Amino acid sequence: MKIKFLIILFLGLFISGCAGVSSKGIFGTGVSVAFDPRSVGTQVDDSIMQKSLSARVLLMDKKYLLTVKTKVLDGRIFLTGKVDNPEEKLKLTKLAWETDGARSVRNDIKIKEEFNFKQSAKDILITSQLRTAMIFNKKINLFEFLNFQQEVYWL
């Protein structure tokens, strides 16, 4: 009886070792595919476009691996991140448009700016002056303003 139990336990462990482990999403890859409203063909096309674009961006310059992110949804390409100058932003946009199957490109890449302590201090001063003026102005309903500001933040 003990030997049968050990054999079944060993076989169970041996067979379960063949199952792959998914690291995609909380429920696994199959579930994320099932919950995605896009067709499987569209998902495959987007994945191919994503890999192709990522490889081409990486070949362009290795520094973009950490500074620029790409996302493809239904043939629409979204670029985010930061670059050093406008020419790099333009090159990345052109590269995205040259990707096979690209329907549109949205470029949200920002140009890095030099940190300027004087400008930062001036921005903080202006912001605090504006907030103070709004607090003491009786015509402004502060509760509505803060609620509006919170709604804009969440958009």
DSSP file with accessible surface (Angstrom, degrees, kcal/mol):
  #  RESIDUE AA STRUCTURE BP1 BP2  ACC     N-H-->O    O-->H-N    N-H-->O    O-->H-N    TCO  KAPPA ALPHA  PHI   PSI    X-CA   Y-CA   Z-CA
    1    1 A M     >        0   0  194      0, 0.0     4,-1.9     0, 0.0     5,-0.1   0.000 360.0 360.0 360.0 -43.4    0.0    0.0    0.0
    2    2 A K  H  >  +     0   0  171      1,-0.2     4,-2.2     2,-0.2     5,-0.2   0.871 360.0  52.9 -65.5 -36.7    2.8    2.4    0.9
    3    3 A I  H  > S+     0   0  122      2,-0.2     4,-2.5     1,-0.2     5,-0.2   0.916 107.7  50.3 -67.9 -41.4    4.7    1.5   -2.3
    4    4 A K  H  > S+     0   0  150      1,-0.2     4,-2.6     2,-0.2     5,-0.2   0.918 110.6  50.4 -62.0 -41.6    1.6    2.3   -4.5
    5    5 A F  H  X S+     0   0  134     -4,-1.9     4,-2.6     1,-0.2    -1,-0.2   0.922 111.5  47.4 -62.0 -44.3    1.2    5.7   -2.7
    6    6 A L  H  X S+     0   0  103     -4,-2.2     4,-2.7     2,-0.2    -2,-0.2   0.892 112.2  50.0 -65.3 -38.6    4.8    6.5   -3.3
    7    7 A I  H  X S+     0   0   90     -4,-2.5     4,-2.9     2,-0.2     5,-0.2   0.941 112.7  46.3 -65.8 -44.4    4.6    5.5   -7.0
    8    8 A I  H  X S+     0   0  116     -4,-2.6     4,-2.6     2,-0.2    -2,-0.2   0.924 113.9  49.0 -64.2 -42.2    1.5    7.6   -7.5
    9    9 A L  H  X S+     0   0   86     -4,-2.6     4,-2.4    -5,-0.2     5,-0.2   0.938 112.9  47.3 -62.1 -45.2    3.1   10.6   -5.7
   10   10 A F  H  X S+     0   0  140     -4,-2.7     4,-2.6     1,-0.2    -2,-0.2   0.929 113.5  47.3 -63.4 -45.2    6.3   10.2   -7.8
   11   11 A L  H  X S+     0   0   85     -4,-2.9     4,-2.9     2,-0.2     5,-0.3   0.899 110.9  52.5 -63.8 -39.7    4.3   10.0  -11.1
   12   12 A G  H  X S+     0   0   41     -4,-2.6     4,-2.2    -5,-0.2    -2,-0.2   0.926 112.8  43.8 -62.1 -43.9    2.2   13.0  -10.1
   13   13 A L  H  X S+     0   0  112     -4,-2.4     4,-1.1    -5,-0.2    -2,-0.2   0.902 114.7  50.4 -67.4 -39.1    5.2   15.1   -9.4
   14   14 A F  H  < S+     0   0  133     -4,-2.6     4,-0.4    -5,-0.2     3,-0.3   0.935 113.9  43.3 -65.5 -44.8    6.9   13.8  -12.6
   15   15 A I  H >< S+     0   0  113     -4,-2.9     3,-1.6     1,-0.2     4,-0.4   0.902 110.0  55.3 -71.0 -38.3    4.0   14.6  -14.8
   16   16 A S  H >< S+     0   0   73     -4,-2.2     3,-1.0    -5,-0.3    -1,-0.2   0.763  95.6  68.8 -68.5 -19.4    3.2   18.0  -13.3
   17   17 A G  T 3< S+     0   0   63     -4,-1.1    -1,-0.3    -3,-0.3    -2,-0.2   0.721  91.7  61.1 -68.9 -18.1    6.8   19.0  -14.0
   18   18 A C  T <  S+     0   0  104     -3,-1.6     2,-0.3    -4,-0.4    -1,-0.2   0.673  82.5  98.1 -81.5 -18.9    5.9   18.9  -17.7
   19   19 A A  S <  S-     0   0   69     -3,-1.0     2,-0.1    -4,-0.4    -3,-0.0  -0.547  76.2-124.2 -74.5 136.2    3.3   21.6  -17.3
   20   20 A G        -     0   0   79     -2,-0.3     2,-0.5     1,-0.0    -1,-0.1  -0.385  15.3-130.0 -76.5 155.9    4.4   25.1  -18.3
   21   21 A V        -     0   0  144     -2,-0.1     2,-0.4     7,-0.0    -1,-0.0  -0.926  17.9-144.9-109.0 128.1    4.2   28.0  -15.9
   22   22 A S        -     0   0   61     -2,-0.5     6,-0.0     1,-0.1     0, 0.0  -0.747  19.1-179.2 -94.2 137.7    2.6   31.2  -17.1
   23   23 A S        +     0   0  123     -2,-0.4     2,-0.7     4,-0.0    -1,-0.1   0.109  52.5 105.5-116.3  18.2    3.9   34.5  -16.0
   24   24 A K  S  > S-     0   0  126      2,-0.0     4,-0.6     3,-0.0     8,-0.2  -0.872  85.7 -30.7-105.6 110.0    1.4   36.6  -18.0
   25   25 A G  T  4 S-     0   0   64     -2,-0.7     4,-0.1     1,-0.2     6,-0.0   0.055  83.8 -71.7  76.3 173.4   -1.4   38.2  -15.9
   26   26 A I  T  4 S+     0   0  150      1,-0.2    -1,-0.2     2,-0.1     3,-0.1   0.821 132.9  33.5 -76.6 -28.7   -3.0   36.9  -12.8
   27   27 A F  T  4 S-     0   0  146      1,-0.3     4,-0.3    -3,-0.1    -1,-0.2   0.472 117.3-103.9-105.6  -4.4   -4.9   34.1  -14.5
   28   28 A G     X  -     0   0   12     -4,-0.6     4,-1.8     1,-0.1    -1,-0.3  -0.279  42.1 -64.8 103.8 170.3   -2.4   33.2  -17.2
   29   29 A T  H  > S+     0   0   68      1,-0.2     4,-2.3     2,-0.2     5,-0.2   0.902 126.2  56.5 -65.1 -43.6   -2.1   33.8  -20.9
   30   30 A G  H  > S+     0   0   59      1,-0.2     4,-1.9     2,-0.2    -1,-0.2   0.899 109.2  46.9 -58.8 -38.3   -5.1   31.8  -22.0
   31   31 A V  H  > S+     0   0   50     -4,-0.3     4,-2.2     2,-0.2    -1,-0.2   0.909 109.5  52.5 -72.7 -38.7   -7.4   33.8  -19.8
   32   32 A S  H  X S+     0   0   44     -4,-1.8     4,-0.9    -8,-0.2    -2,-0.2   0.886 110.1  49.8 -65.8 -33.0   -6.0   37.2  -20.9
   33   33 A V  H  < S+     0   0   51     -4,-2.3     3,-0.4     1,-0.2    -1,-0.2   0.910 110.2  51.0 -67.9 -39.1   -6.6   36.1  -24.5
   34   34 A A  H  < S+     0   0   78     -4,-1.9    -2,-0.2    -5,-0.2    -1,-0.2   0.863 112.0  45.7 -68.0 -35.2  -10.2   35.1  -23.6
   35   35 A F  H  < S+     0   0  158     -4,-2.2    -1,-0.2    -5,-0.1    -2,-0.2   0.628  89.3 100.4 -83.6 -13.9  -10.9   38.5  -21.9
   36   36 A D     <  -     0   0   43     -4,-0.9     7,-0.1    -3,-0.4     4,-0.0  -0.594  67.0-147.4 -74.3 127.6   -9.4   40.6  -24.7
   37   37 A P  S    S+     0   0  130      0, 0.0    -1,-0.1     0, 0.0     2,-0.1   0.692  72.1  93.0 -72.2 -14.0  -12.2   41.9  -27.0
   38   38 A R  S    S-     0   0   47      1,-0.1    -2,-0.1     2,-0.1     2,-0.0  -0.390  86.8-102.8 -75.0 156.2   -9.9   41.7  -30.0
   39   39 A S     >  -     0   0   67      1,-0.1     4,-2.3    -2,-0.1     5,-0.2  -0.331  30.1-111.6 -72.1 161.5   -9.9   38.7  -32.3
   40   40 A V  H  > S+     0   0   95      1,-0.2     4,-2.5     2,-0.2     5,-0.2   0.899 118.9  54.4 -62.8 -38.6   -7.1   36.2  -31.9
   41   41 A G  H  > S+     0   0   42      1,-0.2     4,-2.6     2,-0.2    -1,-0.2   0.913 108.6  48.0 -61.2 -41.6   -5.8   37.2  -35.4
   42   42 A T  H  > S+     0   0   43      2,-0.2     4,-2.8     1,-0.2    -1,-0.2   0.902 110.6  51.9 -66.0 -40.1   -5.7   40.9  -34.4
   43   43 A Q  H  X S+     0   0   27     -4,-2.3     4,-2.3     2,-0.2    -2,-0.2   0.915 111.0  47.4 -62.6 -41.2   -3.9   40.0  -31.2
   44   44 A V  H  X S+     0   0   73     -4,-2.5     4,-2.6     2,-0.2    -2,-0.2   0.932 112.4  49.3 -65.5 -45.3   -1.3   38.0  -33.2
   45   45 A D  H  X S+     0   0   95     -4,-2.6     4,-2.6     1,-0.2    -2,-0.2   0.924 112.2  48.3 -59.5 -44.6   -0.9   40.8  -35.7
   46   46 A D  H  X S+     0   0    8     -4,-2.8     4,-2.7     1,-0.2    -1,-0.2   0.897 110.9  51.0 -63.0 -39.8   -0.4   43.3  -32.9
   47   47 A S  H  X S+     0   0   61     -4,-2.3     4,-2.5    -5,-0.2     5,-0.2   0.919 110.7  48.1 -64.5 -42.2    2.1   41.1  -31.2
   48   48 A I  H  X S+     0   0  104     -4,-2.6     4,-2.6     1,-0.2     5,-0.2   0.934 113.3  47.8 -64.0 -44.2    4.1   40.7  -34.4
   49   49 A M  H  X S+     0   0   15     -4,-2.6     4,-2.9    -5,-0.2     5,-0.3   0.913 111.1  52.1 -61.3 -42.2    4.0   44.5  -35.0
   50   50 A Q  H  X S+     0   0   39     -4,-2.7     4,-2.6     2,-0.2    -2,-0.2   0.938 112.6  43.7 -60.3 -48.8    5.1   45.1  -31.4
   51   51 A K  H  X S+     0   0  141     -4,-2.5     4,-2.3     2,-0.2    -1,-0.2   0.914 114.8  49.7 -65.5 -41.6    8.1   42.7  -31.6
   52   52 A S  H  X S+     0   0   50     -4,-2.6     4,-2.4    -5,-0.2    -2,-0.2   0.937 113.8  44.6 -63.2 -46.9    9.1   44.1  -35.0
   53   53 A L  H  X S+     0   0    0     -4,-2.9     4,-2.7     1,-0.2     5,-0.2   0.923 112.7  51.3 -64.8 -43.4    8.9   47.7  -33.9
   54   54 A S  H  X S+     0   0   48     -4,-2.6     4,-2.3    -5,-0.3    -1,-0.2   0.909 111.3  48.2 -60.8 -41.9   10.7   47.0  -30.6
   55   55 A A  H  X S+     0   0   51     -4,-2.3     4,-2.4    -5,-0.2    -1,-0.2   0.918 112.5  48.2 -64.8 -42.0   13.5   45.2  -32.5
   56   56 A R  H  X S+     0   0   69     -4,-2.4     4,-1.6     2,-0.2    -2,-0.2   0.883 111.7  49.5 -67.4 -37.5   13.9   48.1  -35.0
   57   57 A V  H  X S+     0   0    9     -4,-2.7     4,-1.8     2,-0.2     7,-0.2   0.922 111.7  49.5 -65.8 -40.8   13.9   50.7  -32.2
   58   58 A L  H  < S+     0   0   67     -4,-2.3    -2,-0.2    -5,-0.2    -1,-0.2   0.894 109.8  50.6 -65.7 -38.6   16.6   48.7  -30.4
   59   59 A L  H  < S+     0   0  150     -4,-2.4    -1,-0.2     1,-0.2    -2,-0.2   0.827 105.0  58.5 -67.1 -31.3   18.7   48.4  -33.6
   60   60 A M  H  < S-     0   0   69     -4,-1.6     2,-0.3     1,-0.3    -2,-0.2   0.940 133.2 -21.6 -63.4 -47.4   18.4   52.2  -34.1
   61   61 A D    ><  -     0   0   64     -4,-1.8     3,-1.3    -5,-0.1    -1,-0.3  -0.865  52.1-139.5-165.1 132.2   20.0   52.8  -30.7
   62   62 A K  T >  S+     0   0  164     -2,-0.3     3,-1.6     1,-0.3     4,-0.4   0.746  97.3  71.5 -67.7 -23.0   20.3   50.7  -27.6
   63   63 A K  T >> S+     0   0   78      1,-0.3     4,-1.2     2,-0.2     3,-0.9   0.780  85.6  68.1 -66.5 -21.7   19.6   53.6  -25.2
   64   64 A Y  H <> S+     0   0    8     -3,-1.3     4,-2.1    -7,-0.2    -1,-0.3   0.658  78.4  81.7 -71.9 -14.1   16.0   53.5  -26.3
   65   65 A L  H <4 S+     0   0  108     -3,-1.6    -1,-0.2    -4,-0.2    -2,-0.2   0.893 107.5  24.6 -57.0 -39.2   15.5   50.1  -24.6
   66   66 A L  H <4 S+     0   0  146     -3,-0.9    -1,-0.2    -4,-0.4    -2,-0.2   0.713 127.0  46.0 -98.2 -23.2   15.0   51.9  -21.3
   67   67 A T  H  < S+     0   0   40     -4,-1.2    15,-1.8     1,-0.1     2,-0.4   0.695 106.6  52.1 -98.9 -18.8   13.8   55.3  -22.4
   68   68 A V  E  <  -A   81   0A  10     -4,-2.1     2,-0.4    13,-0.2    13,-0.2  -0.973  59.9-168.2-125.8 132.2   11.1   54.6  -25.0
   69   69 A K  E     -A   80   0A 116     11,-3.0    11,-2.4    -2,-0.4     2,-0.4  -0.925   5.5-161.1-116.3 142.9    8.1   52.2  -24.7
   70   70 A T  E     -A   79   0A  20     -2,-0.4     2,-0.3     9,-0.2     9,-0.2  -0.934   7.5-177.2-123.2 147.3    5.9   51.0  -27.5
   71   71 A K  E     -A   78   0A 113      7,-1.8     7,-3.0    -2,-0.4     2,-0.5  -0.995   8.9-158.7-142.5 136.8    2.4   49.6  -27.5
   72   72 A V  E     +A   77   0A   4     -2,-0.3     2,-0.4     5,-0.2     5,-0.2  -0.976  14.2 170.7-121.1 126.4    0.3   48.3  -30.4
   73   73 A L  E >  S-A   76   0A  67      3,-2.3     3,-2.3    -2,-0.5   -30,-0.1  -0.969  74.8 -21.1-135.4 117.2   -3.5   48.0  -30.2
   74   74 A D  T 3  S-     0   0   56     -2,-0.4     3,-0.1     1,-0.3   -31,-0.1   0.848 127.1 -51.6  54.0  37.7   -5.5   47.2  -33.3
   75   75 A G  T 3  S+     0   0    5      1,-0.3    28,-3.1   -33,-0.2    29,-1.0   0.450 111.5 124.1  82.0  -2.3   -2.7   48.4  -35.6
   76   76 A R  E <   -Ab  73 104A  91     -3,-2.3    -3,-2.3    27,-0.2     2,-0.5  -0.826  51.5-147.8 -93.2 130.2   -2.4   51.7  -33.7
   77   77 A I  E     -Ab  72 105A   1     27,-2.9    29,-3.2    -2,-0.5     2,-0.5  -0.824   9.5-164.9-104.0 131.0    1.0   52.4  -32.3
   78   78 A F  E     -Ab  71 106A  62     -7,-3.0    -7,-1.8    -2,-0.5     2,-0.5  -0.967   4.1-166.8-115.6 125.4    1.6   54.3  -29.1
   79   79 A L  E     +Ab  70 107A   1     27,-2.8    29,-3.1    -2,-0.5     2,-0.3  -0.944  13.1 167.5-112.8 131.0    5.0   55.7  -28.3
   80   80 A T  E     +Ab  69 108A  62    -11,-2.4   -11,-3.0    -2,-0.5     2,-0.3  -0.947  26.7  68.1-136.6 160.2    5.9   57.0  -24.8
   81   81 A G  E    S-Ab  68 109A  25     27,-0.7    29,-3.0    -2,-0.3     2,-0.4  -0.887  71.4 -67.1 133.1-161.6    9.1   57.9  -23.0
   82   82 A K  E     - b   0 110A 118    -15,-1.8     2,-0.3    -2,-0.3    29,-0.2  -0.990  35.6-176.3-135.7 141.2   11.8   60.6  -23.2
   83   83 A V  E     - b   0 111A   3     27,-2.3    29,-3.3    -2,-0.4    -2,-0.0  -0.857  32.9-118.2-129.1 168.2   14.5   61.4  -25.7
   84   84 A D  S    S+     0   0   79     -2,-0.3    27,-0.1    27,-0.2    -1,-0.1   0.831  87.5   8.0 -78.7 -35.0   17.3   64.0  -25.8
   85   85 A N  S >> S-     0   0   56     25,-0.1     4,-1.4    26,-0.1     3,-0.6  -0.953  73.9-104.6-146.4 165.7   16.2   66.1  -28.8
   86   86 A P  H 3> S+     0   0   77      0, 0.0     4,-2.3     0, 0.0     5,-0.2   0.791 113.6  63.5 -63.1 -28.4   13.4   66.6  -31.3
   87   87 A E  H 3> S+     0   0  118      1,-0.2     4,-2.4     2,-0.2     5,-0.2   0.901 102.2  49.7 -64.3 -38.8   15.3   64.9  -34.1
   88   88 A E  H <> S+     0   0   23     -3,-0.6     4,-2.4     2,-0.2    -1,-0.2   0.907 109.4  51.9 -65.4 -40.3   15.2   61.6  -32.2
   89   89 A K  H  X S+     0   0   68     -4,-1.4     4,-2.1     1,-0.2    -2,-0.2   0.922 110.8  48.0 -61.6 -42.6   11.5   62.0  -31.6
   90   90 A L  H  X S+     0   0  124     -4,-2.3     4,-2.5     2,-0.2    -2,-0.2   0.909 110.2  51.7 -65.2 -41.3   10.9   62.5  -35.3
   91   91 A K  H  X S+     0   0  126     -4,-2.4     4,-2.5     1,-0.2    -1,-0.2   0.912 110.4  48.7 -62.6 -42.2   13.1   59.5  -36.2
   92   92 A L  H  X S+     0   0    2     -4,-2.4     4,-2.2     2,-0.2    -1,-0.2   0.886 110.8  50.6 -66.7 -37.1   11.1   57.2  -33.8
   93   93 A T  H  X S+     0   0   30     -4,-2.1     4,-2.3     2,-0.2    -2,-0.2   0.931 111.6  47.8 -64.8 -44.5    7.8   58.5  -35.3
   94   94 A K  H  X S+     0   0  134     -4,-2.5     4,-1.7     1,-0.2    -2,-0.2   0.917 110.6  52.2 -62.1 -42.1    9.0   57.8  -38.8
   95   95 A L  H  < S+     0   0   23     -4,-2.5     4,-0.4     1,-0.2    -1,-0.2   0.904 109.1  49.9 -61.7 -40.2   10.2   54.3  -37.7
   96   96 A A  H >< S+     0   0    0     -4,-2.2     3,-1.2     1,-0.2    -1,-0.2   0.914 109.4  50.8 -65.6 -41.9    6.7   53.6  -36.2
   97   97 A W  H 3< S+     0   0  136     -4,-2.3    -1,-0.2     1,-0.3    -2,-0.2   0.810 104.6  58.7 -66.3 -27.9    5.0   54.7  -39.4
   98   98 A E  T 3< S+     0   0   92     -4,-1.7    -1,-0.3    -5,-0.2     2,-0.2   0.566  80.5 110.8 -78.8  -6.4    7.2   52.4  -41.5
   99   99 A T  S X  S-     0   0    6     -3,-1.2     3,-1.8    -4,-0.4     2,-0.1  -0.498  81.7-106.6 -70.5 131.7    6.1   49.4  -39.5
  100  100 A D  T 3  S+     0   0  145      1,-0.3    -1,-0.1    -2,-0.2    -2,-0.1  -0.399 103.0  18.1 -61.6 129.0    3.9   47.1  -41.7
  101  101 A G  T 3  S+     0   0   55      1,-0.3     2,-0.3    -2,-0.1    -1,-0.3   0.434  81.6 152.7  91.9   1.7    0.3   47.3  -40.7
  102  102 A A    <   +     0   0   24     -3,-1.8    -1,-0.3    -5,-0.2   -26,-0.2  -0.494  18.0 177.0 -69.7 121.8    0.5   50.6  -38.8
  103  103 A R        -     0   0  150    -28,-3.1     2,-0.3     1,-0.4   -27,-0.2   0.767  68.1  -9.7 -93.2 -34.7   -2.9   52.3  -39.0
  104  104 A S  E     -b   76   0A  43    -29,-1.0   -27,-2.9    -8,-0.1     2,-0.4  -0.981  58.5-142.2-157.3 160.7   -2.0   55.3  -36.8
  105  105 A V  E     -b   77   0A  26     -2,-0.3     2,-0.6   -29,-0.2   -27,-0.2  -0.997   7.1-166.3-131.1 126.0    0.9   56.5  -34.6
  106  106 A R  E     -b   78   0A 144    -29,-3.2   -27,-2.8    -2,-0.4     2,-0.8  -0.965  10.6-161.1-112.1 117.2    0.4   58.5  -31.4
  107  107 A N  E     +b   79   0A  33     -2,-0.6   -27,-0.2   -29,-0.2   -29,-0.1  -0.852  24.5 161.7-105.0 105.5    3.7   59.9  -30.2
  108  108 A D  E     +b   80   0A  58    -29,-3.1   -27,-0.7    -2,-0.8     2,-0.3  -0.054  29.6 139.0-107.6  29.0    3.7   60.9  -26.5
  109  109 A I  E     -b   81   0A   1    -29,-0.2     2,-0.3   -20,-0.1   -27,-0.2  -0.585  41.7-147.2 -75.7 133.7    7.5   61.0  -26.3
  110  110 A K  E     -b   82   0A 127    -29,-3.0   -27,-2.3    -2,-0.3     2,-0.5  -0.736  11.5-122.9-100.5 150.7    8.8   64.0  -24.3
  111  111 A I  E     -b   83   0A  55     -2,-0.3   -27,-0.2   -29,-0.2     2,-0.1  -0.814  33.1-115.7 -92.6 127.7   12.0   65.9  -24.9
  112  112 A K        -     0   0   94    -29,-3.3     2,-0.4    -2,-0.5    -1,-0.0  -0.380  31.5-155.2 -63.5 137.9   14.3   65.9  -21.9
  113  113 A E        -     0   0  176     -2,-0.1     2,-0.2     3,-0.0    -1,-0.0  -0.887  21.6-106.3-115.1 148.7   14.9   69.3  -20.5
  114  114 A E        -     0   0  181     -2,-0.4     2,-0.4     1,-0.1     0, 0.0  -0.476  42.1-108.7 -67.3 138.3   17.8   70.5  -18.4
  115  115 A F        -     0   0  162     -2,-0.2     2,-0.5     4,-0.0    -1,-0.1  -0.572  36.4-169.6 -72.3 126.6   16.9   70.9  -14.8
  116  116 A N     >  -     0   0   85     -2,-0.4     4,-2.3     1,-0.1     5,-0.2  -0.943  13.1-166.0-122.7 108.1   16.7   74.6  -14.0
  117  117 A F  H  > S+     0   0  155     -2,-0.5     4,-2.5     1,-0.2     5,-0.2   0.895  90.0  54.1 -62.1 -39.0   16.5   75.4  -10.3
  118  118 A K  H  > S+     0   0  158      1,-0.2     4,-2.1     2,-0.2    -1,-0.2   0.928 110.8  45.0 -62.2 -45.4   15.5   79.0  -11.0
  119  119 A Q  H  > S+     0   0   86      2,-0.2     4,-2.5     1,-0.2    -1,-0.2   0.898 112.4  51.8 -66.9 -39.3   12.6   78.0  -13.3
  120  120 A S  H  X S+     0   0   40     -4,-2.3     4,-2.2     2,-0.2    -2,-0.2   0.917 110.3  48.5 -63.3 -42.7   11.4   75.3  -10.8
  121  121 A A  H  X S+     0   0   45     -4,-2.5     4,-2.3     2,-0.2    -1,-0.2   0.906 111.0  50.8 -63.8 -39.8   11.4   77.8   -8.0
  122  122 A K  H  X S+     0   0  110     -4,-2.1     4,-2.6    -5,-0.2    -2,-0.2   0.917 109.5  50.7 -64.4 -41.6    9.5   80.3  -10.1
  123  123 A D  H  X S+     0   0   79     -4,-2.5     4,-2.4     1,-0.2    -2,-0.2   0.909 110.8  48.5 -62.6 -42.5    6.9   77.7  -11.0
  124  124 A I  H  X S+     0   0  118     -4,-2.2     4,-2.5     2,-0.2     5,-0.2   0.913 111.4  50.5 -64.6 -40.8    6.4   76.8   -7.3
  125  125 A L  H  X S+     0   0   94     -4,-2.3     4,-2.5     2,-0.2    -2,-0.2   0.945 111.6  46.8 -62.7 -46.8    6.0   80.4   -6.4
  126  126 A I  H  X S+     0   0   91     -4,-2.6     4,-2.5     1,-0.2    -2,-0.2   0.921 112.5  50.6 -63.4 -41.8    3.4   81.1   -9.1
  127  127 A T  H  X S+     0   0   62     -4,-2.4     4,-2.5     1,-0.2    -1,-0.2   0.931 111.7  46.6 -62.3 -44.9    1.5   77.9   -8.2
  128  128 A S  H  X S+     0   0   52     -4,-2.5     4,-2.4     2,-0.2    -1,-0.2   0.897 111.8  51.4 -67.9 -36.1    1.4   78.9   -4.5
  129  129 A Q  H  X S+     0   0  111     -4,-2.5     4,-2.4    -5,-0.2    -2,-0.2   0.923 110.9  48.6 -64.7 -41.7    0.3   82.5   -5.3
  130  130 A L  H  X S+     0   0  105     -4,-2.5     4,-2.2     2,-0.2    -2,-0.2   0.933 111.8  48.5 -64.2 -44.5   -2.5   81.2   -7.5
  131  131 A R  H  X S+     0   0  137     -4,-2.5     4,-2.1     2,-0.2    -1,-0.2   0.911 111.7  49.9 -63.2 -41.3   -3.7   78.7   -4.8
  132  132 A T  H  X S+     0   0   71     -4,-2.4     4,-2.0     1,-0.2    -1,-0.2   0.934 110.5  49.6 -62.9 -44.8   -3.6   81.5   -2.2
  133  133 A A  H  X S+     0   0   60     -4,-2.4     4,-0.8     1,-0.2    -1,-0.2   0.896 111.7  49.4 -62.7 -37.5   -5.6   83.9   -4.4
  134  134 A M  H  < S+     0   0   29     -4,-2.2     3,-0.2     1,-0.2    -1,-0.2   0.865 108.3  52.9 -70.6 -35.2   -8.2   81.1   -5.0
  135  135 A I  H  < S+     0   0  100     -4,-2.1    -2,-0.2     1,-0.2    -1,-0.2   0.920 113.8  42.2 -66.1 -40.7   -8.6   80.3   -1.4
  136  136 A F  H  < S+     0   0  154     -4,-2.0     2,-0.6    -5,-0.2    -1,-0.2   0.558  90.6  98.8 -87.4  -5.3   -9.3   83.9   -0.4
  137  137 A N    ><  -     0   0   70     -4,-0.8     3,-1.0    -3,-0.2    -4,-0.0  -0.716  59.4-159.3 -84.2 119.1  -11.6   84.7   -3.3
  138  138 A K  T 3  S+     0   0  195     -2,-0.6    -1,-0.2     1,-0.2     4,-0.1   0.713  86.0  64.6 -72.0 -21.0  -15.2   84.4   -2.1
  139  139 A K  T 3  S+     0   0  194      2,-0.1     2,-0.6    -3,-0.0    -1,-0.2   0.653  88.7  79.3 -78.7 -14.3  -16.6   83.9   -5.6
  140  140 A I  S <  S-     0   0   59     -3,-1.0     2,-1.0    -6,-0.2     3,-0.1  -0.840  75.3-142.1 -99.4 124.3  -14.7   80.6   -6.1
  141  141 A N     >  -     0   0   84     -2,-0.6     4,-2.1     1,-0.2     5,-0.2  -0.759  13.5-163.1 -83.2 104.5  -16.2   77.5   -4.4
  142  142 A L  H  > S+     0   0   64     -2,-1.0     4,-2.8     1,-0.2     5,-0.3   0.872  85.0  57.2 -61.5 -36.9  -13.1   75.7   -3.3
  143  143 A F  H  > S+     0   0  150      1,-0.2     4,-2.2     2,-0.2    -1,-0.2   0.936 109.0  45.4 -62.2 -44.1  -14.9   72.4   -2.8
  144  144 A E  H  > S+     0   0  128      2,-0.2     4,-2.6     1,-0.2    -1,-0.2   0.904 112.7  51.9 -65.1 -39.1  -16.0   72.3   -6.4
  145  145 A F  H  X S+     0   0   64     -4,-2.1     4,-2.9     2,-0.2    -2,-0.2   0.943 110.9  46.2 -63.6 -46.3  -12.6   73.4   -7.6
  146  146 A L  H  X S+     0   0   88     -4,-2.8     4,-2.2     1,-0.2    -1,-0.2   0.895 112.9  50.3 -65.0 -37.1  -10.9   70.6   -5.7
  147  147 A N  H  X S+     0   0   69     -4,-2.2     4,-2.1    -5,-0.3    -1,-0.2   0.929 112.5  47.1 -65.7 -43.1  -13.4   68.1   -6.9
  148  148 A F  H  X S+     0   0  127     -4,-2.6     4,-2.4     2,-0.2     5,-0.2   0.929 110.9  52.1 -62.5 -43.1  -12.9   69.2  -10.5
  149  149 A Q  H  X S+     0   0   78     -4,-2.9     4,-2.1     1,-0.2    -2,-0.2   0.903 109.0  50.2 -63.1 -37.9   -9.1   69.1  -10.0
  150  150 A Q  H  X S+     0   0  107     -4,-2.2     4,-1.9     2,-0.2    -1,-0.2   0.910 109.6  50.9 -67.7 -40.0   -9.4   65.5   -8.7
  151  151 A E  H  X S+     0   0  113     -4,-2.1     4,-1.0     1,-0.2    -2,-0.2   0.917 110.4  49.1 -63.2 -41.5  -11.5   64.5  -11.7
  152  152 A V  H >< S+     0   0   76     -4,-2.4     3,-0.6     1,-0.2    -1,-0.2   0.914 108.2  54.9 -65.2 -38.0   -9.0   66.0  -14.1
  153  153 A Y  H 3< S+     0   0  185     -4,-2.1    -1,-0.2     1,-0.2    -2,-0.2   0.910 107.7  49.0 -61.6 -40.7   -6.2   64.1  -12.3
  154  154 A W  H 3<        0   0  184     -4,-1.9    -1,-0.2     1,-0.2    -2,-0.2   0.667 360.0 360.0 -77.2 -17.4   -7.9   60.8  -12.8
  155  155 A L    <<        0   0  180     -4,-1.0    -1,-0.2    -3,-0.6    -2,-0.2   0.877 360.0 360.0 -70.4 360.0   -8.5   61.3  -16.5
